[in-house]
Amino acid sequence: YLPSAEFIARNILREAFYDRSKITDAMVSRYAEPLKSSAARGAVLETAHQIAEPLSEQTKKQLAAIRTPTLIIWG
């Protein structure tokens, strides 16, 4: 089962916006359009699963070793 493109888009936008009142149905529709193929929805879900996976012990040690203020951008 793959959730609808609109469901995925709305949930992504909820994570991206602090003020959820700024999320409109028109915005959800625009973000959902590219997700209408099952391959695109599958890619988004796979990305979400990878984000949700716990960090490995090696990665935790490497991050803990950073002593300089650091901004990590993933995308």
N, C-alpha and C positions, 0 to 999 in steps of 0.2 A: 504494500500500500504506500503510495506517495501522496502526501498532502497537496491540496490545491495550490496553484501559483499565488493566489491572493492570500491564503493562510501563511505561506512562507514569507511573502513580502511584508505583510502586516507584522509578523513576529520580528523580522529583521529590523524594520523601522522602529519598533518598540524598544529594541536594544540600542538603536542609534540616537534616539531622541530623548532628551531629559524631559522635555515638556510634551507629553504624548497628545495633548490637545492640538498640537501643530500637525498631526498626522491626519490627512484627509482621505476620503474614499478615492478621490481622483489621484492622489499621490500613490496610494496602494495599487491602483490599476496600472499606473505608469511603471512602477517598479515590478509589477507582476508580469507584464507583457513578455519580457525576455525569458521568464521562467515557465512559459506555457508548454514547453517541450518536456517530456519525461526525463530526457538526458540532462537538461539544465537543472531540473528539480533534484535529480539524483546527485549531481555535482555539488549543489548547495548543501544537501543533507550530509554528504560525505565530508565536506569541509567542516560542517558543524560538529560531526563526530570526532574529527581530528582535533578540533579546538577543545572539545570537552574531555579528551583523554588526559589522564593525570600525567604530569611531567615525570620523565624517567629520573632515577636517582642521579645519574651522571649529569643530566641537564640541571637539576637542582643544585648540585655541587658547583657547576660552572657558573650559574647565576649568582650563587652566594659568594663566589670569589671576586665578583666585580665590586670594586671599591670606589669607583667614580660615579657620580650621579648619571644615570643612563636612561634614555627613553628608548624602549624597544618597540619597533613598529613591525607588525606582521601583516601581510596581505598579499 
